[in-house]
Amino acid sequence: MSRIEQTIEAKKAKRLALEKLGVVIHPYSFAKKQSIVQAIAAVDTNEAVQTAGRVMAYRAHGKVVFLDLLDQTGKIQVMLHQGRLSEKQFEILSLVDPGDFLGVSGLVEKTRTGEITIIADNLEFLGKSLRPLPSEFNTASDKEARFRQRYLDLLINVEARQVLQKRWQILRQLRAFLQEQLDYTEVETPILQTLYGGTNARPFTTHMNSLDADFYLRIAPELYLKRLLVGGMERIFEIARNFRNEGIDQTHLPEFTMVEWYRAYGDYQTMMDEIENLIKFLQRQINESDQLKIGEQEIALIEKDEHGQEKKWPKLTMSQALQKYEQLDVETLTDEQLQKLLTENKLKPIGAFSRGKAIFSLFDHLVTKKLLAPTWIIDYPKDVSPLAKTHRLNPDLVERYELYIGGKEIADGWSEITDPLEQRARFENEQQRMREGDDEAQPLDEEFLTAMEYGLPPLGGVGLGIDRLAMLLTNTWSIKEVVAFPTLKGLEN
């Protein structure tokens, strides 16, 4: 019998002993009146508390037992003295292991060593664990084990739990900002779609038995959100779970979360202002600082000018960024010179060559990693932006933006196409790209075009990755760390 099997058998024996004492091993409820953080605060009020949590450590000293009790809010020491408990309760206590759940009540005091402690005068058994808790769950050489048994990772590693708590706080504050400060309405759109669209990506396909039809998992909510705008909505957002059948790396997972929002009568300048204000708001709410830590560096996320006014983040066109960071004047380069640069950098855009795809590939490969301070990259080539409106001053470009912070793309959006004839022409161009081998090109969506033909107002849109945003605001530069249960390959049976 292995060591873990022996431990499980010993725990089962303790469970049987508890049952013989008449203990309900897994009771239905407990009147938990204070969280552990609230219990800690009661040290200054001289009031009794009644709380509960998981036993994380057990130290017996004759007639006194010390426990560490953990709940979602924190950890506290509990002292249980034989003289303060009934004979049965102290016997129950002798059958408690780390991992079990207990409810306790009593006054909160500081011990002689200064540790805040619940001096318990009552306990209630609330649940038995049958497996031992690991002493640590932070093995750098086998991170997949942490993500595969994420429940243990969160239980043992305080930092991992704090990152996810911040992620969910970000979601709560994001909703509050969009709803209360900008008057947006949260909506829902389908995840199962008869035709995918809204960005350039490969979809997942599934089959619906009841309709005997193939469906796609959503790659983006955009085309359905725009249908709602046709239907009369003016400011809407969706926090959407999306699925793209693509690679896994430090910043990408096939299943991920993003927020998209659309504002009638706005354009890409409007949306950049809203994103900038949102991220500054979240930084202050989550991190309570104008400085943002990126790795070991600190960057100024919020700066003020000599008059005390907040500075706007700088804006560079894609061409200006290549000129500034790589001294490449792509506007003067011939197609042959661009192709040579692609070859030198071992870049091969999908499908047939075009100037726009070449410029975008060079920018993405050479410049993005250098954009540490918040920077807007604007005015993209038309042939890499099938849903963005033609630039009002340059017909070869579109009014598109991407926000970069810490060398990573954080948000993307544009002045939206509202002319159904222009949108049809863009979709038809995508079909040509698909025929040329671009498996990320978007299909032509006749139902969406029909909706557009009923009319859309001027429109600005935003796509903001929640996972990337959580990485940014927690200084956690691995997407798996900010997702509760990241995508992993299944274990072989």
C-alpha positions as CSV (number, residue, x, y, z in Angstrom):
1,M,0.0,0.0,0.0
2,S,1.4,3.4,-1.0
3,R,1.9,6.2,1.5
4,I,-1.1,8.2,0.2
5,E,-3.3,5.1,0.3
6,Q,-2.2,4.6,4.0
7,T,-3.1,8.3,4.7
8,I,-6.5,7.9,3.1
9,E,-7.2,4.8,5.1
10,A,-6.2,6.6,8.3
11,K,-8.6,9.4,7.5
12,K,-11.4,7.0,6.8
13,A,-10.8,5.4,10.2
14,K,-11.1,8.9,11.9
15,R,-14.3,9.4,9.9
16,L,-15.7,6.1,11.3
17,A,-14.7,7.2,14.8
18,L,-16.5,10.5,14.4
19,E,-19.6,8.7,13.2
20,K,-19.5,6.5,16.3
21,L,-19.5,9.6,18.4
22,G,-22.7,10.6,16.6
23,V,-21.1,13.4,14.5
24,V,-22.8,14.2,11.2
25,I,-19.8,14.2,8.9
26,H,-21.2,16.5,6.3
27,P,-23.9,18.7,7.9
28,Y,-26.3,20.7,5.8
29,S,-25.4,24.2,7.0
30,F,-23.7,26.3,9.6
31,A,-24.6,29.8,10.9
32,K,-21.4,31.6,9.9
33,K,-21.8,35.1,11.2
34,Q,-18.4,36.6,10.4
35,S,-15.8,36.0,7.7
36,I,-12.3,35.5,8.9
37,V,-11.3,39.0,8.0
38,Q,-14.3,40.3,10.0
39,A,-13.2,38.0,12.9
40,I,-9.7,39.5,12.8
41,A,-11.2,43.0,13.0
42,A,-13.2,42.0,16.1
43,V,-9.9,41.9,18.1
44,D,-10.5,45.6,18.9
45,T,-14.2,45.3,19.8
46,N,-14.2,42.6,22.5
47,E,-17.1,40.9,20.8
48,A,-17.6,37.2,20.3
49,V,-17.5,35.8,16.7
50,Q,-18.8,32.8,15.0
51,T,-17.0,31.8,11.9
52,A,-16.0,28.7,9.8
53,G,-13.3,27.6,7.4
54,R,-10.9,24.9,6.4
55,V,-8.3,23.7,8.8
56,M,-4.9,24.4,7.3
57,A,-2.6,23.5,10.2
58,Y,-3.1,21.5,13.5
59,R,-0.7,21.8,16.5
60,A,-1.5,19.8,19.6
61,H,0.1,20.8,23.0
62,G,-1.4,18.5,25.6
63,K,-4.7,20.1,26.7
64,V,-4.4,22.9,24.1
65,V,-4.8,22.6,20.3
66,F,-4.0,25.5,17.9
67,L,-5.5,25.5,14.4
68,D,-5.1,27.7,11.4
69,L,-8.5,28.3,9.9
70,L,-8.8,29.6,6.3
71,D,-11.7,31.0,4.4
72,Q,-12.1,33.1,1.2
73,T,-11.1,36.3,3.0
74,G,-8.0,35.2,5.0
75,K,-6.6,33.0,7.7
76,I,-6.7,33.1,11.5
77,Q,-5.3,31.1,14.4
78,V,-7.8,29.3,16.7
79,M,-6.9,28.2,20.2
80,L,-9.0,25.3,21.7
81,H,-8.5,24.5,25.4
82,Q,-9.8,21.3,26.9
83,G,-11.2,23.2,29.8
84,R,-13.3,25.4,27.6
85,L,-14.9,22.6,25.5
86,S,-17.2,19.7,26.4
87,E,-15.6,16.3,26.7
88,K,-17.2,15.2,23.5
89,Q,-16.0,18.3,21.6
90,F,-12.4,17.8,22.7
91,E,-12.7,14.1,21.6
92,I,-14.0,15.3,18.2
93,L,-11.1,17.7,18.0
94,S,-8.6,14.8,18.3
95,L,-10.1,13.4,15.1
96,V,-9.6,16.6,13.1
97,D,-7.0,16.7,10.3
98,P,-5.7,19.5,8.1
99,G,-8.2,19.8,5.2
100,D,-11.3,19.3,7.4
101,F,-13.9,22.1,7.9
102,L,-14.8,23.4,11.3
103,G,-17.0,26.1,12.7
104,V,-15.9,27.8,15.9
105,S,-17.1,30.6,18.2
106,G,-15.4,32.7,20.9
107,L,-13.7,36.0,21.7
108,V,-10.8,37.3,19.6
109,E,-7.6,38.2,21.4
110,K,-3.9,38.7,20.9
111,T,-1.6,36.0,22.3
112,R,1.6,36.8,24.2
113,T,3.4,36.6,20.8
114,G,1.0,39.2,19.3
115,E,-0.9,36.8,17.0
116,I,-4.6,37.5,16.6
117,T,-6.4,34.4,17.8
118,I,-10.0,33.1,18.4
119,I,-10.2,31.7,21.9
120,A,-12.8,29.1,21.1
121,D,-15.5,28.0,23.5
122,N,-17.4,26.0,21.0
123,L,-16.7,24.0,17.8
124,E,-18.8,22.2,15.2
125,F,-17.5,19.6,12.7
126,L,-18.4,20.6,9.2
127,G,-16.7,18.3,6.8
128,K,-14.0,15.6,6.5
129,S,-11.3,15.5,3.8
130,L,-10.1,12.1,2.7
131,R,-6.9,13.2,0.9
132,P,-3.9,15.0,2.6
133,L,-3.2,18.6,1.6
134,P,0.1,19.0,-0.2
135,S,2.6,21.1,1.8
136,E,3.3,23.2,-1.3
137,F,1.9,23.2,-4.8
138,N,4.2,25.5,-6.6
139,T,6.6,23.3,-8.5
140,A,8.2,25.3,-11.3
141,S,9.2,22.2,-13.1
142,D,5.7,20.9,-13.5
143,K,3.4,23.9,-13.8
144,E,0.8,21.8,-15.7
145,A,0.2,19.9,-12.5
146,R,-0.8,23.2,-10.8
147,F,-3.3,24.0,-13.6
148,R,-4.7,20.4,-13.8
149,Q,-5.4,20.4,-10.1
150,R,-6.2,24.1,-9.9
151,Y,-8.3,23.7,-6.8
152,L,-5.1,22.7,-4.8
153,D,-3.1,25.4,-6.4
154,L,-5.6,28.0,-5.2
155,L,-5.9,26.5,-1.8
156,I,-2.2,26.3,-1.1
157,N,-0.9,29.3,-3.1
158,V,-2.2,32.6,-1.8
159,E,-0.7,34.5,-4.7
160,A,-2.6,32.4,-7.3
161,R,-5.8,33.0,-5.4
162,Q,-5.2,36.7,-5.2
163,V,-4.7,37.0,-8.9
164,L,-8.0,35.4,-9.7
165,Q,-9.8,37.5,-7.1
166,K,-8.4,40.6,-8.8
167,R,-9.6,39.3,-12.2
168,W,-13.1,39.0,-10.9
169,Q,-12.8,42.4,-9.2
170,I,-11.8,43.8,-12.6
171,L,-14.9,42.4,-14.1
172,R,-17.1,43.9,-11.4
173,Q,-15.5,47.3,-11.8
174,L,-15.6,47.2,-15.6
175,R,-19.3,46.5,-15.5
176,A,-19.8,49.4,-13.1
177,F,-17.8,51.8,-15.3
178,L,-19.6,50.9,-18.5
179,Q,-23.1,50.9,-16.9
180,E,-22.9,53.7,-14.4
181,Q,-20.5,56.1,-15.9
182,L,-21.1,55.6,-19.6
183,D,-24.7,54.4,-19.6
184,Y,-24.2,51.2,-21.5
185,T,-26.5,48.2,-21.4
186,E,-25.1,44.7,-20.9
187,V,-26.5,42.2,-23.5
188,E,-26.1,38.6,-24.5
189,T,-25.6,37.0,-28.0
190,P,-25.3,33.4,-29.2
191,I,-22.2,31.3,-28.7
192,L,-23.5,28.7,-31.1
193,Q,-23.7,30.3,-34.6
194,T,-24.6,29.1,-38.0
195,L,-21.8,31.2,-39.5
196,Y,-18.8,32.6,-37.7
197,G,-17.5,36.1,-38.1
198,G,-16.4,39.3,-36.4
199,T,-12.6,38.8,-36.8
200,N,-10.0,36.8,-38.7
201,A,-9.7,33.4,-36.9
202,R,-10.2,29.7,-37.4
203,P,-13.4,28.5,-35.7
204,F,-14.4,25.3,-33.8
205,T,-17.1,23.3,-35.5
206,T,-19.8,21.2,-33.8
207,H,-23.0,19.4,-34.8
208,M,-26.4,20.0,-33.3
209,N,-28.3,16.7,-33.3
210,S,-31.8,18.2,-32.8
211,L,-31.5,20.4,-35.9
212,D,-29.1,18.0,-37.8
213,A,-26.9,20.9,-38.6
214,D,-23.4,22.1,-38.1
215,F,-22.7,25.1,-36.0
216,Y,-19.6,27.1,-35.1
217,L,-18.5,28.3,-31.7
218,R,-18.4,32.1,-31.6
219,I,-15.0,33.6,-32.5
220,A,-16.4,37.1,-31.7
221,P,-19.8,38.6,-30.8
222,E,-19.5,41.5,-33.1
223,L,-21.9,40.7,-35.9
224,Y,-24.7,39.8,-33.5
225,L,-24.1,42.9,-31.4
226,K,-24.5,45.0,-34.6
227,R,-27.8,43.3,-35.3
228,L,-28.9,44.7,-31.9
229,L,-27.9,48.2,-33.0
230,V,-30.0,47.8,-36.1
231,G,-32.8,46.9,-33.7
232,G,-32.6,50.3,-32.0
233,M,-30.0,49.8,-29.2
234,E,-27.4,52.6,-29.0
235,R,-24.9,51.7,-26.3
236,I,-24.3,48.0,-25.6
237,F,-21.6,45.7,-24.3
238,E,-21.1,42.0,-23.9
239,I,-18.6,40.1,-21.8
240,A,-18.2,37.2,-24.2
241,R,-16.6,33.8,-24.0
242,N,-15.0,33.3,-27.4
243,F,-13.4,30.2,-29.0
244,R,-10.7,30.3,-31.7
245,N,-9.1,27.1,-33.0
246,E,-5.6,28.4,-32.8
247,G,-2.3,28.0,-30.9
248,I,-1.6,28.2,-27.1
249,D,1.2,30.4,-25.8
250,Q,1.9,32.9,-23.0
251,T,-0.8,35.3,-24.2
252,H,-3.3,33.1,-26.1
253,L,-5.7,30.3,-25.2
254,P,-8.4,28.8,-27.6
255,E,-11.1,29.7,-25.0
256,F,-10.9,33.2,-23.7
257,T,-13.0,36.1,-22.5
258,M,-13.3,39.6,-24.0
259,V,-15.6,42.5,-23.7
260,E,-16.9,44.3,-26.8
261,W,-18.9,47.5,-26.7
262,Y,-20.5,49.7,-29.4
263,R,-21.6,53.3,-29.3
264,A,-24.0,54.8,-31.8
265,Y,-22.9,58.2,-33.2
266,G,-19.3,57.6,-32.0
267,D,-16.1,56.9,-34.0
268,Y,-12.7,55.4,-33.3
269,Q,-11.5,58.6,-31.5
270,T,-14.6,58.3,-29.2
271,M,-13.8,54.7,-28.3
272,M,-10.1,55.4,-27.6
273,D,-11.1,58.0,-25.1
274,E,-13.5,55.5,-23.4
275,I,-10.9,52.7,-23.2
276,E,-8.3,55.0,-21.9
277,N,-10.6,56.3,-19.2
278,L,-11.7,52.8,-18.3
279,I,-8.2,51.4,-17.9
280,K,-7.1,54.4,-15.8
281,F,-10.2,53.9,-13.6
282,L,-9.5,50.2,-13.2
283,Q,-5.8,50.8,-12.3
284,R,-6.9,53.2,-9.5
285,Q,-9.6,50.8,-8.3
286,I,-7.6,47.6,-8.4
287,N,-4.0,48.8,-7.7
288,E,-4.6,52.3,-6.1
289,S,-1.7,53.8,-8.0
290,D,-0.9,55.8,-11.1
291,Q,2.1,53.6,-11.7
292,L,1.8,50.2,-13.3
293,K,4.3,47.5,-12.7
294,I,5.4,45.5,-15.8
295,G,7.8,42.8,-14.8
296,E,10.4,44.6,-12.7
297,Q,9.7,47.9,-14.4
298,E,7.3,50.6,-13.4
299,I,5.6,52.7,-16.1
300,A,3.4,55.8,-15.6
301,L,-0.1,54.7,-16.6
302,I,-1.5,58.1,-15.5
303,E,0.6,61.2,-15.9
304,K,-0.2,64.9,-15.4
305,D,1.1,67.9,-17.3
306,E,2.4,71.2,-15.8
307,H,-1.2,72.4,-15.3
308,G,-2.2,69.3,-13.3
309,Q,-4.3,67.9,-16.2
310,E,-4.1,64.2,-17.1
311,K,-2.1,63.6,-20.2
312,K,-3.6,61.6,-23.0
313,W,-1.7,58.5,-24.2
314,P,0.2,59.1,-27.5
315,K,-1.1,58.1,-30.9
316,L,1.1,56.9,-33.7
317,T,0.1,55.6,-37.1
318,M,1.4,52.2,-38.0
319,S,3.8,53.9,-40.5
320,Q,4.9,56.4,-37.9
321,A,5.6,53.6,-35.4
322,L,7.8,51.7,-38.0
323,Q,9.7,55.0,-38.7
324,K,10.1,55.8,-35.0
325,Y,11.2,52.4,-33.7
326,E,12.8,50.8,-36.8
327,Q,13.7,53.7,-39.0
328,L,11.7,52.1,-41.8
329,D,9.8,54.5,-44.1
330,V,7.4,52.0,-45.5
331,E,5.5,54.6,-47.5
332,T,8.5,55.0,-49.8
333,L,9.4,51.3,-50.1
334,T,8.5,49.3,-53.2
335,D,6.6,46.0,-53.1
336,E,9.9,44.2,-53.8
337,Q,11.7,46.0,-50.9
338,L,8.8,45.0,-48.6
339,Q,9.0,41.4,-49.7
340,K,12.8,41.4,-49.1
341,L,12.2,42.7,-45.6
342,L,9.6,39.9,-45.0
343,T,12.2,37.3,-46.1
344,E,15.0,38.8,-44.0
345,N,12.7,38.6,-40.9
346,K,11.4,35.1,-41.8
347,L,7.9,36.4,-42.1
348,K,5.2,34.9,-44.3
349,P,1.8,36.5,-44.2
350,I,-1.1,34.1,-44.9
351,G,-2.4,34.2,-48.5
352,A,-1.2,36.3,-51.4
353,F,1.1,39.2,-50.9
354,S,-0.3,42.7,-50.3
355,R,1.4,45.9,-49.1
356,G,-1.0,46.1,-46.2
357,K,-0.3,42.6,-44.9
358,A,3.4,43.2,-45.4
359,I,3.4,46.4,-43.4
360,F,1.2,44.9,-40.6
361,S,3.5,41.8,-40.4
362,L,6.6,44.0,-40.1
363,F,5.0,46.2,-37.4
364,D,3.8,43.2,-35.4
365,H,7.1,41.5,-35.5
366,L,9.5,44.4,-35.0
367,V,7.7,47.1,-33.1
368,T,5.0,45.8,-30.7
369,K,7.5,44.4,-28.1
370,K,9.0,47.9,-27.8
371,L,5.7,49.6,-26.9
372,L,6.0,49.4,-23.1
373,A,4.4,52.7,-22.2
374,P,0.7,53.1,-23.2
375,T,0.6,53.8,-26.9
376,W,-2.2,53.9,-29.5
377,I,-1.4,52.6,-32.9
378,I,-3.9,54.0,-35.4
379,D,-4.8,54.0,-39.1
380,Y,-4.2,50.5,-40.3
381,P,-4.0,49.1,-43.9
382,K,-7.4,48.4,-45.3
383,D,-6.6,44.8,-46.3
384,V,-6.0,43.6,-42.7
385,S,-9.2,45.2,-41.3
386,P,-12.3,43.9,-43.1
387,L,-14.8,45.5,-40.7
388,A,-13.3,48.9,-40.2
389,K,-14.4,52.1,-42.0
390,T,-12.3,53.6,-44.7
391,H,-10.1,56.4,-43.3
392,R,-11.7,59.8,-44.0
393,L,-8.4,61.2,-45.3
394,N,-6.7,58.2,-46.9
395,P,-8.6,55.6,-48.9
396,D,-5.8,53.0,-48.5
397,L,-6.2,53.0,-44.7
398,V,-9.0,52.4,-42.2
399,E,-9.9,54.1,-38.9
400,R,-8.7,51.4,-36.7
401,Y,-6.7,51.5,-33.4
402,E,-4.9,49.0,-31.2
403,L,-3.7,49.8,-27.7
404,Y,-0.3,48.5,-26.6
405,I,1.0,48.4,-23.0
406,G,3.9,46.4,-21.8
407,G,4.6,45.3,-25.4
408,K,1.2,43.5,-25.6
409,E,-2.0,44.4,-27.5
410,I,-4.7,45.2,-24.9
411,A,-7.6,46.5,-27.0
412,D,-8.6,46.7,-30.7
413,G,-11.4,48.6,-32.5
414,W,-12.4,51.0,-35.2
415,S,-14.9,53.3,-36.7
416,E,-17.4,50.7,-37.9
417,I,-18.6,50.2,-41.4
418,T,-22.3,51.2,-41.6
419,D,-22.7,51.1,-45.4
420,P,-23.9,47.7,-46.4
421,L,-22.5,48.1,-49.9
422,E,-19.0,48.8,-48.6
423,Q,-19.4,45.9,-46.2
424,R,-20.3,43.5,-49.0
425,A,-17.3,44.6,-51.0
426,R,-15.0,43.9,-48.0
427,F,-16.6,40.5,-47.4
428,E,-16.1,39.7,-51.1
429,N,-12.4,40.6,-50.8
430,E,-12.3,38.2,-47.8
431,Q,-13.6,35.5,-50.1
432,Q,-10.8,36.1,-52.5
433,R,-8.3,35.8,-49.6
434,M,-10.0,32.5,-48.6
435,R,-9.5,31.2,-52.1
436,E,-5.8,32.2,-52.0
437,G,-5.3,30.0,-48.9
438,D,-6.1,32.4,-46.0
439,D,-7.9,30.0,-43.6
440,E,-8.5,32.9,-41.2
441,A,-10.5,35.0,-43.7
442,Q,-14.1,35.7,-42.9
443,P,-17.0,34.1,-44.7
444,L,-19.7,36.3,-46.4
445,D,-22.6,36.6,-44.1
446,E,-25.8,37.4,-46.1
447,E,-28.0,37.5,-43.0
448,F,-25.8,40.2,-41.4
449,L,-25.7,42.1,-44.7
450,T,-29.5,42.0,-44.9
451,A,-29.7,43.4,-41.3
452,M,-27.3,46.2,-42.3
453,E,-29.5,47.1,-45.3
454,Y,-32.2,48.2,-42.8
455,G,-29.7,50.9,-41.7
456,L,-27.1,51.6,-39.0
457,P,-26.2,54.9,-37.4
458,P,-22.5,56.1,-37.3
459,L,-20.8,53.7,-34.9
460,G,-17.7,53.1,-32.9
461,G,-16.6,49.8,-31.5
462,V,-14.2,48.2,-29.0
463,G,-12.7,44.8,-28.4
464,L,-10.9,44.4,-25.1
465,G,-9.4,41.1,-23.9
466,I,-10.3,40.4,-20.3
467,D,-7.5,37.9,-19.9
468,R,-4.9,40.4,-21.2
469,L,-6.4,43.1,-19.0
470,A,-6.1,40.8,-15.9
471,M,-2.5,40.0,-16.9
472,L,-1.7,43.7,-17.2
473,L,-3.3,44.8,-13.9
474,T,-1.9,42.0,-11.9
475,N,1.6,42.0,-13.5
476,T,1.1,38.3,-14.3
477,W,2.5,37.6,-17.8
478,S,1.1,34.1,-18.4
479,I,-2.5,33.8,-19.5
480,K,-2.9,30.5,-17.7
481,E,-2.3,32.2,-14.3
482,V,-5.2,34.6,-14.8
483,V,-7.7,31.9,-15.9
484,A,-9.3,29.7,-13.3
485,F,-9.2,26.5,-15.5
486,P,-7.0,27.0,-18.6
487,T,-7.3,24.7,-21.6
488,L,-5.2,21.6,-21.2
489,K,-4.9,18.4,-23.1
490,G,-6.9,15.6,-21.6
491,L,-5.2,12.8,-19.6
492,E,-4.9,9.5,-21.4
493,N,-6.9,6.7,-19.8
